[in-house]
């Protein structure tokens, strides 16, 4: 894979972002019956949240996040199969961490499906901890060291 660049999404990117999400989640969608449609509402997400894209010939990764209460909530993180295992998810997550630091927030949060074992393992490897389980959903948090000034 060639060099990966990052940029903020625009509404014009919605269709390509939807394709990236679809390919990233295809395996999980085929195995997990109650997984919500992760491709729904992408144009609205781009309008209302921070959406950062990983680009390498096309969109190969995306993160959707925003502040919710006292944390940055990661609503979606996906990396196309051809870009997985190359640190793209970690680099995308850094954008959410930097936003939390700018806002002096001490944690990141996300929800994932309990059956997405590889995803949960990746998050744990990046320092996330499960803080709640409700039905098929897991809530995970990552504590951040925030400079108080």
C-alpha positions as CSV (number, residue, x, y, z in Angstrom):
1,X,0.0,0.0,0.0
2,X,1.3,3.5,-0.8
3,X,1.6,6.3,1.6
4,X,-1.5,7.1,3.7
5,X,-2.7,10.6,4.1
6,X,-5.4,11.9,6.5
7,X,-8.0,14.6,6.0
8,X,-11.3,15.8,7.3
9,X,-14.3,14.3,5.4
10,X,-16.7,16.4,3.3
11,X,-20.3,15.5,2.4
12,X,-19.1,14.7,-1.1
13,X,-17.1,11.8,0.4
14,X,-20.2,10.1,1.9
15,X,-20.6,7.4,-0.8
16,X,-16.9,6.4,-0.7
17,X,-17.0,6.4,3.1
18,X,-20.1,4.2,3.0
19,X,-18.2,1.7,0.7
20,X,-15.2,1.7,3.0
21,X,-17.4,1.0,6.1
22,X,-19.3,-1.7,4.2
23,X,-16.1,-3.5,3.2
24,X,-14.6,-3.1,6.7
25,X,-17.6,-4.5,8.4
26,X,-18.6,-7.1,5.7
27,X,-17.3,-10.1,7.7
28,X,-18.9,-9.0,10.9
29,X,-22.2,-8.2,9.2
30,X,-22.4,-11.7,7.8
31,X,-21.7,-13.3,11.2
32,X,-23.5,-11.1,13.7
33,X,-27.3,-11.0,13.3
34,X,-28.0,-8.0,15.6
35,X,-25.1,-5.7,14.4
36,X,-26.6,-2.3,13.5
37,X,-26.2,-0.9,10.1
38,X,-22.9,1.0,10.4
39,X,-23.2,2.6,7.0
40,X,-26.5,4.4,7.7
41,X,-26.5,8.2,8.0
42,X,-22.9,8.9,6.9
43,X,-23.7,12.2,5.3
44,X,-25.4,13.4,8.5
45,X,-22.4,12.2,10.5
46,X,-20.1,14.2,8.3
47,X,-22.2,17.3,8.8
48,X,-22.6,16.9,12.6
49,X,-19.5,15.2,13.9
50,X,-15.7,15.2,13.3
51,X,-15.0,12.6,10.6
52,X,-11.4,11.9,9.6
53,X,-10.4,9.8,6.6
54,X,-7.3,7.7,5.8
55,X,-6.6,8.0,2.1
56,X,-4.4,5.8,0.0
57,X,-5.6,5.8,-3.6
58,X,-9.1,6.0,-2.1
59,X,-10.6,6.0,1.4
60,X,-9.2,3.1,3.3
61,X,-10.2,4.2,6.9
62,X,-12.6,6.4,8.7
63,X,-13.2,7.6,12.3
64,X,-16.3,9.4,13.4
65,X,-16.2,11.1,16.9
66,X,-17.4,14.0,18.9
67,X,-17.7,15.2,22.5
68,X,-20.5,13.7,24.5
69,X,-20.7,14.9,28.1
70,X,-17.2,14.6,29.6
71,X,-15.6,12.4,27.0
72,X,-14.8,12.1,23.3
73,X,-17.1,9.4,22.0
74,X,-15.9,7.4,19.0
75,X,-19.1,6.5,17.1
76,X,-17.3,4.5,14.3
77,X,-13.9,3.4,13.4
78,X,-13.3,1.3,10.3
79,X,-10.4,0.2,8.2
80,X,-10.8,-1.4,4.8
81,X,-9.5,-5.0,4.7
82,X,-6.6,-4.1,2.3
83,X,-5.3,-1.6,4.9
84,X,-5.8,-3.6,8.1
85,X,-2.7,-4.4,10.1
86,X,-0.8,-1.3,9.1
87,X,-1.5,0.9,12.0
88,X,-4.3,2.9,10.3
89,X,-6.8,2.4,13.1
90,X,-4.2,3.5,15.7
91,X,-3.4,6.6,13.6
92,X,-7.1,7.5,13.2
93,X,-7.7,7.0,16.9
94,X,-4.9,9.6,17.5
95,X,-7.2,12.2,16.0
96,X,-9.8,11.5,18.7
97,X,-7.2,11.5,21.4
98,X,-5.8,14.9,20.2
99,X,-9.3,16.4,20.2
100,X,-9.9,15.1,23.8
101,X,-6.6,16.7,24.8
102,X,-7.5,20.0,23.2
103,X,-10.8,20.0,25.1
104,X,-9.1,19.0,28.3
105,X,-11.1,15.8,28.5
106,X,-9.6,12.8,30.3
107,X,-11.2,9.9,28.4
108,X,-12.4,8.4,25.2
109,X,-15.5,6.2,25.0
110,X,-17.0,3.9,22.5
111,X,-19.5,1.1,22.1
112,X,-18.9,-2.1,20.2
113,X,-20.6,-5.5,19.8
114,X,-19.6,-8.2,22.2
115,X,-19.1,-10.6,19.3
116,X,-16.5,-8.4,17.6
117,X,-13.7,-10.2,19.4
118,X,-10.9,-9.0,17.1
119,X,-12.0,-5.4,17.4
120,X,-12.2,-5.7,21.2
121,X,-8.7,-7.2,21.3
122,X,-7.4,-4.4,19.1
123,X,-9.0,-1.8,21.5
124,X,-7.6,-3.6,24.5
125,X,-4.1,-3.5,22.9
126,X,-4.5,0.3,22.5
127,X,-5.2,0.7,26.2
128,X,-9.0,0.5,26.3
129,X,-11.0,-1.2,29.1
130,X,-14.5,-2.6,29.1
131,X,-16.6,-0.5,31.5
132,X,-20.1,-1.8,30.9
133,X,-22.0,-4.6,29.1
134,X,-25.6,-4.2,28.2
135,X,-27.2,-6.8,26.0
136,X,-24.9,-7.4,23.0
137,X,-23.1,-4.1,23.5
138,X,-19.9,-3.3,25.3
139,X,-18.9,0.1,26.5
140,X,-15.2,0.7,26.5
141,X,-13.1,3.6,27.8
142,X,-9.6,4.8,27.5
143,X,-8.2,7.1,30.1
144,X,-6.0,10.0,28.9
145,X,-3.3,12.0,30.8
146,X,-4.5,15.6,30.4
147,X,-2.4,18.6,31.2
148,X,-4.5,20.6,33.6
149,X,-3.4,24.1,32.4
